[in-house]
Amino acid sequence: MIKTSYVSKTISELKPSGIRRFFDLAANLEGVVSLGVGEPDFVTSWAVREAAINSLEEGYTSYTANAGLYELRSEISGYMEKQFHVSYRPEDQIIVTVGASQALDIALRTILNPGEEVIVVEPCFVAYAPLVTMAGGIPVTVQTSKEDDFKLTPQQLEAAITPKTKAVLICSPNNPTGTQLGQEELVMLADIVKKHDLLVISDEIYAELAYDETFTSFAAIDGMLERTIVINGFSKGFAMTGWRLGFVCAPKEISEAMLKLHQYAMMCAPTVAQHAALEALKHGMQDVEEMRRSYRRRRNYIVKSFNEIGLDCHNPGGAFYAFPSIEKTGMTSMEFAEKLLTEELVAVVPGDVFGESGEGHIRCSYASSMEQLQEALRRMERFMKNHCK
Amino acid sequence: MHLNEEELEVLRIIENNSRIDMKDLAKMTDQSESDIEITLKKLEDMRVIVRYLTVINWAKVDEYHGVTAMIDVKVTPKRGVGFDEVAKRIYKFKEVQSVYLMSGAYDLSVIVEGRSMNEVASFVSEKLSTLDSVISTTTHFIMKKYKHDGTIFEQTEEDKRIVVSP
C-alpha cells in the first residue's frame, strides 16, 4: 500500500481555479447566455487562418529556433516599436512562447529564488499567484478597490514592499476589472519600483484593447526598459486564443536566461502558429482596429445598461470585461452567480475567484454579439428586480 | 464631405443593422437619443445614408422565382457627356438594379433582375441592346449567391467557445 502521495506538496496545496469550478456548473445547463468567456467572440481572421493552411501545404512542420522564427521576432520588434515605442532586439530580447501564460511562467521561474516575494495586484487573472508559488516564490497580494477604480496606488505599492520583494506583477488593461493604468499612474509606480530596485512583470496581453486612452507600456516609462519584462501575445487583440502563441520581451540578461528555461521545457512554440502570427502582424492590424471598435461599442452598451438596472459599474478603459458591483443584492458573488445561472441561465464569473477584493463583484465579458448581450441584460434586469433589496 | 468620429461610428453600426433600437444605438455610441436622431437626419439629408436595406436570401424562398443577370455592355461614349448619358438611360429602367462604369474589356456592368430568364432576355434584346450607343452585350445569369454585399448567405456562425473560460 502506498502511504505517501506522489504529488508534490507545492502542487497538492494549490487551490483549483474558481473559474474551473464555475465552468463545471455552467456546462451542464442548456440555453445559457454566457458572459463568462475570457476570449474574443471573433474567429481568427481568414487571412491568418489561410496563412496557417499555406504553411502546412509548404511543409513547414519542423522545429523553429528556440526563441521562435527570426522573421516573426523581427516583426514583433517592429510592432513593439511602432505600437508602444519600446525597442527590443529580435536577436536576444524577444522569445516567442506558447501563449502569454508560458511567457509568465518562464519570466517568474527565471527571476525568482526560493522565498522571494512578488507583489500581485488583485483582483487579477487566476493564474498569477499560483504561478509565483510554482516558481518557488511567495505571492504578496495587494487589494485594490472600486473607490480607486481598481488601480494600484503608489502608497499601496510602497507598503507591500519588503526586503524579500523581487518584482511587481501588473496587468493593464486588467482581467477581470478592465482597469487601465494611465501614463501618469505608471510613472508614479515606476518611481517606487526604481527606488527599491525591483523588477516589473507587465502583462500587456490586452494592450490592443484600450478604448479611451492610448495604451502606455510600462517599459516605455523612463528608466523602466531595463527593469521590465513585457508579456504579450496574439490571443486577445488578434483573436487567436486557441493558437497558443505569446511572446516575452526583456533586457538581454533576463531574456537569455529565460531562453535557457524555454529551450529545455518547451523547445519552441508551434511552427504553424508562428506562421499565422507572422501574417497577423504583417497584414492584420486593420482587423484589430475593427474588433477594438466593436468591443468599445459593446463596452459602452453593457456598462450603461448595468448602471440602469442597479448593477453599479465603473467604466473600464480596456480589455473586454465589465466588473459591476452586486452589493445591492446582499449576496456573495458566488451566490449571485449561481442564482443568476440557475434562475435566468446567464453565466458570469464570481468576482472572488480573482482574489479577495473581487468579492462583491461579478466579471462579465462583453465579447459576445450585441444580440447575446441584449438578451443577457433582459434576463439580468428581471433577476435584479426579483432580488434587489 | 467630412464626417466626425461620432457620425462615422453611427454609420458603421447601422450598416450592419439598420433596425437597431435607437436607445441601444445611443448607449453604444455614448450619445443621447436625440443626438442620434439629429445625426441620422443629417446623414439622410446629405444622402450619405441613401436607403435602409434588408438583405434577403430569396433562393431559400420556394415562392420566389426571380433571376438576376450581370450584363457586360460595350457602348460608344458621346461627345461632351461621355458615358454618363447612356448610363442614365440604362439605370432608369425598373429592371436595372445597378449600373457601374468599368475599366477593361467592356464599359458598363449592368445588373438586371426579372421574374424569369425570358423576361431578362427580352429586356436585353428589346430595351438594352437596341439603345443607340450600345455596341454589344454579354449576359451572365447568376446561378447561386454565396456572398452578397459582405454577407455570407449559407454560413451560420456558431459560437464554439466554452461557456466559462479564463
Interface residues (C-beta under 8 A of the other chain):
Chain A: S17 I19 F22 F23 A26 A27 V32 S34 G36 V37 G38 E39 D41 V43 F125 V126 A127 N175 R293 R297 R298 N300 Y301 K304 S305 A347 V349 S368 M370 Q374
Chain B: E9 R12 I13 N17 I20 D24 K27 M28 T29 D30 E157 D159 R161 I162 V163 V164 S165 P166
